[in-house]
Amino acid sequence: MSGTRGSCTVFVNSFTDGLLDPSRPMLGPVRDGGTIVANTAPGCWGPMITPELKGGHEVTTPVAVEGAEPGDAIAIRIMDVMVTSLATASGNDATPDPSRFRGDPFVAKQCPSCGAYRPKTVLEGIGQGAVRCAECGAEISPFIISNGYTIVFDHERMLAVTLDKGGAERVAGDAARFSAKPDNSVQNPVLVFAPADLPGVATRMRPFMGQLGTTPSLPFPDSHNAGYFGAFLVGAPHEYAKTQEELDCRTDGHMDVNTVRAGAVLICPVKVPGGGVYMGDMHAFQGNGEIAGHTADVAGVVTLQVQVLKGVRIGGPVLLPLEEDLPYLAKPLSCHERHSLKRLSEDWGVGVEEDAPICFIGTGANMNDAISNGLERASDALDMSVLEVKNRVTVAGAIEIGRAPGVVMVTFRCPTAKLDRMGVLPLVRQQYGL
């Protein structure tokens, strides 16, 4: 791709086989300031019940960004997230048959009957035994839904309701149409499972990207490009095992943070030439924490605008959420509040620093590790002690759960002088109208 002029827009309708591998060719390049438009496949459940995929998601083929080099960052402005699925199914997972995988049911699936490793599959009927080995016909899905739901969306993609058994089976019989799976996706639609344990539950839709980021510097199963899932790779009994040190090669694209939605800006580290922007695992909605382990995975169309930030070194993703998504204490101070503070500060002879919000994503094997990781990333990026970060988060921010058990958002109002030295102040000012 060397010497190739970047395109203004790159359209993506192809997918990985569940593996993010920096040695594989990227699409593009897209020029700095250009646009990526992608038709994304559902994440989690579909790939989980598709043994030929090497990860728990089926993300898009990465796109190189012109001029991006290791040690830079790429700012990704999420312009639009549009759900195209008509329905989906989800719920709690269980792995009742360990003979259907080698250590990790997301990565190393096998047939319990003929022993084929990551075989292709066929669908026979509906229900949780519908996924069959194409070589011998045995039931092969390593996962079942232990308690779950089938949910349909209104035409405006604003509201949704869960179905009873009859409705779930009706949808399962036409799973391809209801899932709107992209043409090049190989995953089995989870709708064929037809779960119906929670009929009549209504909810609102607010779609976001569960996977969005840049390519790691070592091959990672896509679902494991995160501190918490990545921990399962240490000493794993399959070909993508990692040492603890090699986990630092990840880029934490798998966040499941529900504020990574249209209007937000995500700043991602560049660890390979071109960066390799990829995405997937769109969710129709999700409460903080994704406590059930999974939520409503859908197909959709995503539009991104990318910008290379030269020399901006960050340990992991940095998020500029919509102002309405910021924690109360982290929201920018209003003109009225600053006017009142001016009088208060003058009474006490102290100046009020100029500040603005910023959010550092922290990940780890558990919540405590994720918090420590987020605090350390903020400390390193801002040249600020961890103790100071802790105080600022407590006084003018918050730590929130992104995904249990190991993704957090460390958000606080930060002195603009620090943001300027970090190299992100213009983006922050633009995002919050400061």
Protein Blocks (a to p, Z undefined) as FASTA:
>chain_A
ZZiacdfbdcdfbdcehiacfkbccehjddehiacddddddehjlmmmmmkbcbfbdcdd
ddddehiaghiacddddfbdcdfbfbdcedddddfblklpghiaklmgcdfklopahiac
ddehedjklpccfklopafbfbdcfbdcdddddfkomaccdddfklmmmmmmmmmmmnop
afklcbdcfklnopafbghiacddddddfbgcdddfbdcdfklncfklmmmmgopabfkb
ccfklmmmpgolanopaklcghiacddddfbghklpadehiafbdcehilnopacddddd
ddddddddehiacfbdcddddfklpcfklpccdfklmmmmmmmmmmnopacddddddddd
dddfblklmmmmmmmmmmmmnopafklmmmmmmmngcdddfbdcbbccddddddfklmmm
nopmmmmmmmnoZZ
